[in-house]
């Protein structure tokens, strides 16, 4: 699935996700409280945490729709920087 760092970064931006509830790849981030300001802050936090830069093509609502889609995007950036 994803590493611990990803969930540690993401959870604070999801105010409607109870601490004991599992975050799944299908978890809808907007339904869990991620708003537009949180999205911008989350973007910066992910870039700092993983030392990556989101490409313009990844700056869409779809990228931030679910935890799984967001992780796939981050993982893709990590793989491209490792190459």
QUICORSUL-V178184 format. One record per pair of residues at least 12 apart in sequence whose ideal C-beta (glycine too) atoms are under 6 Angstrom apart, sorted by the first residue. I is the first residue (numbers start at 1). J is the second residue. Records with the same first field share a line. If there is no record, write none. Layout:
I = J + J
This chain:
2 = 71
6 = 71
7 = 23
9 = 45 + 49
13 = 34 + 38 + 42
14 = 32 + 33
15 = 33
16 = 32 + 33
17 = 32
23 = 67
25 = 67 + 68
26 = 66
27 = 67
28 = 66
29 = 64
39 = 64
52 = 77
58 = 73
